[in-house]
Amino acid sequence: MLKILQIIFCLLLPLFINAAERVVSLSPAVTELVIFAGGRAQLCARSSACTMPEVKHLPIAGDLGKPFPEAVLRHRAALIISDIVHPQANWQVLQRCGIKIELLNNRSIDDLPRNVRRIGKLLALPGSEAAAAGLSGQIAELKRRRPSRLRPAVVLFGVSPLISCGDDTFIAAALDLAGVENLAAPAGKKYFVLTPEFLCTVRPELLIFIGVTGAQAEKMLEKSSFRHLRRCRRIFLAPDIWGRLTPGMIPAVAELQRQLAAE
């Protein structure tokens, strides 16, 4: 297989000259960062997880964090950018073929301006510095307006099973900026399944659902074991943007901050 790929690359080598602008993104968050930085026109392919309307017309050249070498070569990409690495990703084959690999550290809101600047440098995007500076200013304002008192809450990504997150996630940090303490955090690290028994031991003021419909949340709260949660002062159905770290997270945090401050 390697010899076949090397032969394909040699045949396609002339097409790679001056093709540094051709980029494959292997995660939805990175795709949004490239678009935000002004590099939408340079995306030549995407991962199967990148389903936003702006890039749905692009061919698929990998799964989440996992490139398909033949597809990357076929679409004459010169650079792959990702913030996720699939354990079965075969980067070595692509590197031997001269494809550049850029793995971004995209774990906290503070990483967003740095990643926009990095993408801007890689793709020579003239407006990326201004875009990154704007993000930095918005983040500074979020920190300035962070409430001193955090509201106890439980955040759930799914109700069957119950999925929450720990303190070592960008979502927990974003919730903290909004003025929210996730009471489920002690139950695990990163992302994990909560037991119904644990959920029954906490008394949150807020219940925050991410990527859950109102009907799904209502069905969960109808169960006798969860009826005590109806006493929460507020139930929020957070938009899907909370599920990935992109520039869109900043206005989402600001909106939750605003709603809580208005109570």
RODO-2510 file (C-alpha; in nm, 4 decimals, decimal comma):
residues 263
     n   res          X          Y          Z
     1     m     0,0000     0,0000     0,0000
     2     l     0,2832     0,2407     0,0868
     3     k     0,4526     0,1845    -0,2501
     4     i     0,1241     0,2494    -0,4296
     5     l     0,0765     0,5769    -0,2361
     6     q     0,4318     0,6854    -0,3167
     7     i     0,3719     0,6202    -0,6873
     8     i     0,0467     0,8209    -0,6717
     9     f     0,2272     1,1080    -0,5000
    10     c     0,5026     1,1138    -0,7643
    11     l     0,2396     1,1332    -1,0362
    12     l     0,0628     1,4172    -0,8564
    13     l     0,3759     1,6032    -0,7442
    14     p     0,3552     1,8749    -1,0107
    15     l     0,0068     1,9617    -0,8889
    16     f     0,1352     2,0285    -0,5377
    17     i     0,3598     2,3137    -0,6477
    18     n     0,2123     2,6435    -0,5262
    19     a    -0,0754     2,4487    -0,3697
    20     a    -0,0007     2,5361    -0,0070
    21     e    -0,3420     2,6972     0,0243
    22     r    -0,5216     2,3637    -0,0158
    23     v    -0,6230     2,2548     0,3356
    24     v    -0,8051     1,9586     0,4877
    25     s    -0,9744     2,0113     0,8256
    26     l    -1,0351     1,7027     1,0349
    27     s    -1,2615     1,8474     1,3045
    28     p    -1,5699     2,0714     1,3112
    29     a    -1,4043     2,3123     1,5550
    30     v    -1,1007     2,3546     1,3306
    31     t    -1,3216     2,4034     1,0248
    32     e    -1,5005     2,6888     1,2007
    33     l    -1,1679     2,8396     1,3092
    34     v    -1,0364     2,8321     0,9514
    35     i    -1,3530     3,0009     0,8268
    36     f    -1,3391     3,2584     1,1069
    37     a    -0,9763     3,3389     1,0238
    38     g    -1,0734     3,4009     0,6608
    39     g    -0,9538     3,0745     0,5051
    40     r    -1,2811     2,9309     0,3821
    41     a    -1,1714     2,9375     0,0162
    42     q    -0,8595     2,7355     0,0998
    43     l    -1,0490     2,4376     0,2396
    44     c    -1,0400     2,1645    -0,0245
    45     a    -1,1785     1,8765     0,1841
    46     r    -1,3167     1,7992     0,5290
    47     s    -1,3825     1,5248     0,7796
    48     s    -1,7101     1,3329     0,7837
    49     a    -1,7906     1,5127     1,1125
    50     c    -1,7726     1,8601     0,9524
    51     t    -2,1361     1,8979     0,8483
    52     m    -2,1895     2,2746     0,8747
    53     p    -2,3614     2,4195     0,5660
    54     e    -2,0573     2,6272     0,4641
    55     v    -1,8491     2,3146     0,3875
    56     k    -2,1014     2,0395     0,3261
    57     h    -2,0315     2,0636    -0,0472
    58     l    -1,6654     1,9751     0,0084
    59     p    -1,5458     1,6163    -0,0406
    60     i    -1,4685     1,4007     0,2605
    61     a    -1,1004     1,3189     0,3174
    62     g    -1,1179     1,1631     0,6632
    63     d    -1,3131     1,0951     0,9784
    64     l    -1,2832     1,2908     1,3025
    65     g    -0,9068     1,3263     1,3558
    66     k    -0,8333     1,0480     1,1066
    67     p    -0,7199     1,1303     0,7516
    68     f    -0,7811     0,9032     0,4537
    69     p    -0,4398     0,9188     0,2796
    70     e    -0,5702     0,8323    -0,0681
    71     a    -0,8393     1,1025    -0,0468
    72     v    -0,5960     1,3638     0,0873
    73     l    -0,3645     1,3005    -0,2063
    74     r    -0,6471     1,2871    -0,4576
    75     h    -0,7683     1,6324    -0,3544
    76     r    -0,4124     1,7743    -0,3766
    77     a    -0,4057     1,8965    -0,0167
    78     a    -0,0801     2,0401     0,1115
    79     l    -0,1817     2,0848     0,4775
    80     i    -0,4001     1,8987     0,7270
    81     i    -0,5212     2,0780     1,0403
    82     s    -0,6882     1,9071     1,3349
    83     d    -0,7319     1,9434     1,7086
    84     i    -0,8152     1,5741     1,7534
    85     v    -0,5949     1,2733     1,6810
    86     h    -0,7666     0,9433     1,6130
    87     p    -0,5612     0,6533     1,7565
    88     q    -0,5611     0,4812     1,4156
    89     a    -0,4585     0,7911     1,2179
    90     n    -0,1749     0,7128     0,9764
    91     w     0,0104     1,0441     0,9744
    92     q     0,3430     0,8890     0,8776
    93     v     0,2269     0,7936     0,5279
    94     l     0,1127     1,1488     0,4584
    95     q     0,4273     1,3049     0,6023
    96     r     0,6391     1,0843     0,3751
    97     c     0,4356     1,2205     0,0857
    98     g     0,5201     1,5770     0,1866
    99     i     0,1864     1,6693     0,3451
   100     k     0,2218     1,9112     0,6375
   101     i     0,0366     1,8254     0,9596
   102     e    -0,0730     2,0918     1,2101
   103     l    -0,2263     1,9751     1,5389
   104     l    -0,3813     2,2603     1,7346
   105     n    -0,4150     2,2759     2,1121
   106     n    -0,7832     2,3732     2,1360
   107     r    -0,8783     2,3022     2,4968
   108     s    -0,9781     2,6344     2,6486
   109     i    -1,1364     2,9612     2,5426
   110     d    -0,7965     3,1284     2,5766
   111     d    -0,6680     2,8996     2,2974
   112     l    -0,9091     3,0506     2,0425
   113     p    -0,7126     3,3710     1,9603
   114     r    -0,3849     3,1780     1,9507
   115     n    -0,5298     2,9247     1,7061
   116     v    -0,6772     3,1925     1,4815
   117     r    -0,3333     3,3575     1,4663
   118     r    -0,1672     3,0222     1,3942
   119     i    -0,4092     2,9420     1,1135
   120     g    -0,3641     3,2924     0,9771
   121     k     0,0132     3,2451     0,9671
   122     l    -0,0112     2,9031     0,8027
   123     l    -0,2485     3,0264     0,5326
   124     a    -0,1155     3,3835     0,5018
   125     l    -0,4542     3,5338     0,5876
   126     p    -0,4286     3,9136     0,6195
   127     g    -0,7369     3,9582     0,8376
   128     s    -0,6556     3,6891     1,0922
   129     e    -0,4668     3,9166     1,3339
   130     a    -0,7612     4,1549     1,3639
   131     a    -0,9980     3,8604     1,4098
   132     a    -0,7770     3,7152     1,6861
   133     a    -0,7466     4,0527     1,8587
   134     g    -1,1242     4,0842     1,8558
   135     l    -1,1594     3,7443     2,0239
   136     s    -0,9041     3,8414     2,2893
   137     g    -1,1018     4,1550     2,3701
   138     q    -1,4286     3,9631     2,3994
   139     i    -1,2698     3,7035     2,6283
   140     a    -1,1237     3,9775     2,8489
   141     e    -1,4702     4,1299     2,8774
   142     l    -1,6207     3,7935     2,9767
   143     k    -1,3602     3,7609     3,2526
   144     r    -1,4267     4,1147     3,3700
   145     r    -1,8003     4,0494     3,3941
   146     r    -1,7711     3,7042     3,5555
   147     p    -2,0015     3,6944     3,8602
   148     s    -1,8349     3,6559     4,1974
   149     r    -2,1039     3,4112     4,3080
   150     l    -2,1336     3,0939     4,1014
   151     r    -2,4766     2,9396     4,0559
   152     p    -2,4856     2,5637     4,1342
   153     a    -2,6002     2,3698     3,8297
   154     v    -2,5872     2,0368     3,6514
   155     v    -2,4970     2,0290     3,2822
   156     l    -2,6180     1,7368     3,0710
   157     f    -2,5344     1,6472     2,7096
   158     g    -2,7685     1,3548     2,6949
   159     v    -3,0496     1,2073     2,8982
   160     s    -3,0306     0,8429     2,7918
   161     p    -2,7690     0,7891     2,9213
   162     l    -2,7042     1,0912     3,1425
   163     i    -2,3791     1,2494     3,0193
   164     s    -2,1958     1,5340     3,1909
   165     c    -1,8417     1,6735     3,2101
   166     g    -1,5665     1,7374     3,4628
   167     d    -1,3670     2,0463     3,5522
   168     d    -1,0906     1,9584     3,3020
   169     t    -1,3049     2,0479     2,9994
   170     f    -1,3519     2,3690     2,8035
   171     i    -1,7246     2,3543     2,8779
   172     a    -1,6702     2,3641     3,2546
   173     a    -1,4357     2,6616     3,2109
   174     a    -1,6907     2,8373     2,9891
   175     l    -1,9652     2,7742     3,2433
   176     d    -1,7422     2,9204     3,5134
   177     l    -1,7051     3,2400     3,3081
   178     a    -2,0823     3,2559     3,2748
   179     g    -2,1222     3,2255     3,6520
   180     v    -2,2079     2,8559     3,6773
   181     e    -2,0620     2,5765     3,8904
   182     n    -2,1214     2,2266     3,7506
   183     l    -2,2177     2,0117     4,0492
   184     a    -2,1678     1,6945     3,8450
   185     a    -1,7934     1,7580     3,8041
   186     p    -1,6836     1,5466     4,1055
   187     a    -1,8421     1,2391     3,9443
   188     g    -1,5694     1,1988     3,6808
   189     k    -1,3115     1,3454     3,4459
   190     k    -1,3543     1,4794     3,0946
   191     y    -1,6912     1,3447     2,9737
   192     f    -1,8686     1,0653     3,1553
   193     v    -2,2004     0,8951     3,2272
   194     l    -2,3783     1,0015     3,5441
   195     t    -2,5750     0,7562     3,7502
   196     p    -2,9326     0,8522     3,8361
   197     e    -2,8385     0,8023     4,2007
   198     f    -2,5718     1,0734     4,1809
   199     l    -2,8099     1,3172     4,0168
   200     c    -3,0562     1,2616     4,2979
   201     t    -2,8009     1,3681     4,5595
   202     v    -2,7453     1,7198     4,4245
   203     r    -2,9673     2,0248     4,4578
   204     p    -2,8895     2,2522     4,1627
   205     e    -3,0387     2,5950     4,1096
   206     l    -2,9999     2,5477     3,7355
   207     l    -3,0273     2,2559     3,4976
   208     i    -2,8450     2,3101     3,1675
   209     f    -2,9087     2,0816     2,8709
   210     i    -2,6709     2,0948     2,5732
   211     g    -2,7851     1,9437     2,2446
   212     v    -3,1032     1,8127     2,4074
   213     t    -3,4482     1,9039     2,2820
   214     g    -3,7195     2,0406     2,5062
   215     a    -3,9229     1,7237     2,4562
   216     q    -3,6296     1,5040     2,5629
   217     a    -3,5671     1,7141     2,8724
   218     e    -3,9356     1,7091     2,9653
   219     k    -3,9528     1,3314     2,9258
   220     m    -3,6559     1,2903     3,1596
   221     l    -3,8016     1,5230     3,4221
   222     e    -4,1295     1,3302     3,4183
   223     k    -3,9533     1,0276     3,5674
   224     s    -4,0204     0,9943     3,9377
   225     s    -3,6489     0,9664     4,0228
   226     f    -3,5806     1,3087     3,8707
   227     r    -3,8866     1,5050     3,9763
   228     h    -3,6923     1,6851     4,2477
   229     l    -3,5048     1,8607     3,9653
   230     r    -3,8233     2,0420     3,8713
   231     r    -3,7572     2,2619     4,1721
   232     c    -3,4623     2,4182     3,9864
   233     r    -3,5097     2,7915     3,9500
   234     r    -3,4224     2,7737     3,5820
   235     i    -3,3886     2,5110     3,3119
   236     f    -3,1753     2,6151     3,0127
   237     l    -3,1715     2,4492     2,6729
   238     a    -2,8269     2,5597     2,5551
   239     p    -2,7573     2,5750     2,1784
   240     d    -2,5398     2,3114     2,0117
   241     i    -2,2551     2,5635     1,9844
   242     w    -2,1761     2,4800     2,3489
   243     g    -2,0665     2,1362     2,2323
   244     r    -1,7497     2,2505     2,0518
   245     l    -1,4853     2,5118     2,1148
   246     t    -1,5189     2,7753     1,8432
   247     p    -1,5477     3,1569     1,8344
   248     g    -1,9253     3,1080     1,8550
   249     m    -1,8792     2,9907     2,2140
   250     i    -1,7919     3,3449     2,3267
   251     p    -2,1297     3,5082     2,2489
   252     a    -2,3016     3,1957     2,3860
   253     v    -2,1226     3,2409     2,7204
   254     a    -2,2019     3,6131     2,7174
   255     e    -2,5705     3,5375     2,6585
   256     l    -2,5866     3,2938     2,9520
   257     q    -2,4029     3,5501     3,1653
   258     r    -2,6628     3,8087     3,0653
   259     q    -2,9588     3,5830     3,1386
   260     l    -2,8312     3,4899     3,4825
   261     a    -2,7527     3,8513     3,5699
   262     a    -3,1062     3,9533     3,4749
   263     e    -3,2638     3,7260     3,7371
***
